Amino acid sequence: MADISAASVALPRATADKAARARLAYLDGWRGLSIALVLIGHFFPVPGINLGVLGVEFFFVLSGRLMGEILFIERFPLKKFFKRRFSRIYPALLVFVTSAMIGLSSTFIAFKWKAALTALTFTYNYAGILITRAGALDHIWSLCVEEHAYIILALISVAVTGRGNVVRLLVTLSLLAMANGAIRTGCSAWITSTAIGAPTCISPRSCCRHRSACSGTMTGCRHS
């Protein structure tokens, strides 16, 4: 009887993708916890601790973990990677922003096309530099951070070779993000204490949240 090796049997790409990245039940538990923390933080706030922020941090870590596996372990083609990200996020975002702009047009939280454009181009985090922020779109900041992380991690997957080098670079980026956040927090405290009017600028949430995505990515890189 002929000996048939596993290497001689080629699985369809869709089947291979599914087999390579099996669904991990424990990650679903962390996703559920993240959702619960965000809801509790918004609707049942606990004095002294911002559970909503903690839930968002968990989301970034989980997303980074998934991106690490896709980009650095599976070496997923970037064209297909961005196509999947775009198809999962952009249609819903476009419907939301368009509906909100029309539906809220005659209310006190109406926003103009410039704010809508920054949301649709994932630049809302930086909108405060040039335009007035739109309260109805404030939650888009987290989606912007997510998209920026996709781009940064994709570039790293192309430019950096070797898993060890990738992990070291991500550690460095995480430390820089934390340092940046600490400096901005200190500056904000100084501005408040000296009663100086702080200019509207880049959302501080953008400056340090990438550390969570980087941390999650490192766990994905180490996963085999």
C-alpha positions in Angstrom: 0.0 0.0 0.0 1.3 3.4 -1.0 2.3 5.6 1.9 0.5 9.0 1.7 2.1 11.8 3.6 0.2 14.7 5.1 2.2 17.1 3.1 0.9 15.6 -0.2 -2.7 16.5 0.8 -3.5 20.1 0.0 -6.5 21.6 1.8 -8.6 24.3 0.2 -7.4 27.8 1.4 -10.7 28.5 3.2 -10.4 25.2 5.1 -6.8 25.7 5.9 -7.5 29.2 7.2 -10.2 27.9 9.5 -8.1 25.0 10.7 -5.1 27.2 11.4 -7.0 29.6 13.6 -9.4 27.5 15.7 -11.9 29.4 17.8 -10.7 29.6 21.4 -13.6 29.4 23.8 -11.7 31.2 26.6 -11.3 34.3 24.5 -15.1 34.4 24.1 -15.3 34.6 27.9 -12.9 37.6 27.9 -15.0 39.2 25.2 -18.1 38.8 27.3 -16.4 40.2 30.3 -15.2 43.2 28.3 -18.8 43.9 27.1 -20.1 43.6 30.6 -17.5 46.0 31.9 -18.3 48.6 29.2 -22.0 48.4 29.9 -21.6 48.6 33.7 -19.2 51.5 33.3 -21.8 53.4 31.2 -25.0 52.6 32.9 -24.1 51.5 36.5 -20.8 53.4 37.2 -18.9 52.3 40.3 -17.3 55.2 42.3 -13.6 55.3 42.2 -13.0 52.9 39.2 -13.8 53.4 35.5 -15.0 49.9 34.5 -15.8 51.2 31.0 -12.2 52.1 30.3 -11.0 48.7 31.6 -13.5 47.0 29.3 -12.2 48.9 26.3 -8.6 48.0 27.3 -9.5 44.4 27.3 -11.0 44.7 23.8 -7.8 46.2 22.5 -5.7 43.4 24.0 -7.9 40.7 22.5 -7.9 42.4 19.1 -4.1 42.7 19.2 -3.8 39.0 20.1 -5.9 38.1 17.1 -3.9 40.4 14.8 -0.6 39.0 16.1 -1.7 35.5 15.2 -3.0 36.5 11.7 -0.1 38.7 10.7 2.9 37.2 12.4 2.1 33.5 12.8 -0.1 32.8 9.7 1.5 35.5 7.6 -1.9 36.3 6.1 -1.7 38.2 2.8 -2.1 41.9 3.5 -4.5 42.5 0.6 -6.9 39.8 2.0 -6.3 41.0 5.5 -7.4 44.6 4.8 -10.2 43.5 2.6 -11.6 41.4 5.5 -11.2 44.3 8.0 -12.8 46.8 5.7 -15.8 44.6 4.9 -16.5 43.9 8.6 -16.2 47.5 9.8 -16.8 50.1 7.1 -20.4 49.2 5.9 -21.8 49.5 9.4 -19.8 52.6 10.1 -21.0 54.3 6.9 -24.7 53.5 7.7 -24.3 54.8 11.3 -22.6 58.1 10.4 -25.0 58.8 7.5 -28.1 57.9 9.6 -26.8 60.0 12.6 -26.0 63.0 10.4 -29.5 63.0 8.9 -31.4 61.9 12.0 -29.8 64.4 14.3 -29.7 67.3 11.9 -32.3 69.3 13.8 -31.2 68.5 17.3 -28.7 70.1 19.7 -26.2 67.3 19.0 -26.2 67.8 15.2 -22.9 67.6 13.5 -21.6 68.9 10.1 -20.1 67.0 7.2 -16.5 67.8 8.3 -17.0 65.8 11.5 -18.7 63.0 9.5 -15.7 62.9 7.1 -13.2 62.5 10.0 -15.2 59.6 11.3 -15.4 57.9 7.9 -11.6 58.4 7.4 -10.7 57.2 10.9 -9.1 60.5 11.7 -11.7 61.7 14.3 -9.1 61.4 17.1 -7.3 64.3 15.5 -10.3 66.3 14.5 -10.0 68.6 17.5 -7.0 70.2 15.9 -9.0 71.7 13.0 -12.7 71.3 13.8 -15.2 71.1 16.7 -15.8 67.6 17.9 -19.2 66.1 17.5 -20.6 64.6 20.7 -22.6 62.0 18.8 -19.4 60.6 17.3 -17.2 60.7 20.3 -17.2 56.9 20.7 -15.6 56.5 17.2 -12.2 57.2 18.9 -11.8 53.6 19.8 -12.5 52.4 16.3 -9.9 54.9 15.0 -7.3 53.5 17.4 -8.2 50.0 16.2 -7.7 50.9 12.5 -4.4 52.7 13.2 -3.2 49.6 15.0 -4.1 47.4 11.9 -2.0 49.7 9.7 1.0 49.8 12.2 1.0 46.0 12.7 0.7 45.3 9.0 3.7 47.6 8.3 5.7 45.8 11.0 4.8 42.4 9.6 6.3 43.5 6.3 9.3 45.5 7.5 10.5 43.3 10.5 11.6 39.7 10.2 11.9 37.2 13.0 9.4 36.7 15.8 12.0 37.8 18.4 12.6 41.1 16.6 8.8 41.7 16.3 8.3 41.2 20.1 11.2 43.5 21.0 9.8 46.2 18.7 6.3 45.8 20.2 7.7 46.0 23.7 9.5 49.3 22.7 6.3 50.7 21.2 4.3 49.8 24.2 6.7 51.6 26.5 6.8 54.6 24.3 3.0 54.7 24.3 2.9 54.5 28.1 5.5 57.2 28.5 3.6 59.4 26.1 0.4 58.9 28.0 2.1 59.7 31.3 3.6 62.9 29.9 0.3 64.0 28.6 -1.4 63.2 31.9 1.2 65.2 33.7 0.9 68.2 31.4 -2.9 68.1 31.7 -2.6 68.2 35.5 -0.2 71.1 35.3 -2.4 73.0 33.0 -5.4 72.4 35.3 -3.5 73.4 38.4 -2.2 76.6 36.8 -5.6 77.5 35.4 -4.2 77.8 31.9 -6.8 77.1 29.1 -5.7 73.9 27.4 -6.0 74.0 23.6 -8.1 71.4 21.8 -5.8 68.8 20.4 -5.4 65.1 19.7 -7.5 62.9 21.9 -5.3 61.7 24.8 -7.0 58.3 24.6 -5.3 57.9 21.2 -1.8 58.4 22.7 -1.6 55.5 25.0 -4.3 52.9 24.0 -2.0 51.4 21.4 0.0 49.9 24.3 -3.0 47.5 24.9 -3.0 46.4 21.2 0.7 45.9 21.3 0.5 43.8 24.4 -2.2 41.7 22.9 -0.2 41.3 19.7 2.8 40.0 21.7 0.6 37.2 23.1 -0.5 36.4 19.6 3.1 36.3 18.4 4.1 33.9 21.2 1.1 31.6 20.4 1.9 28.6 18.3 
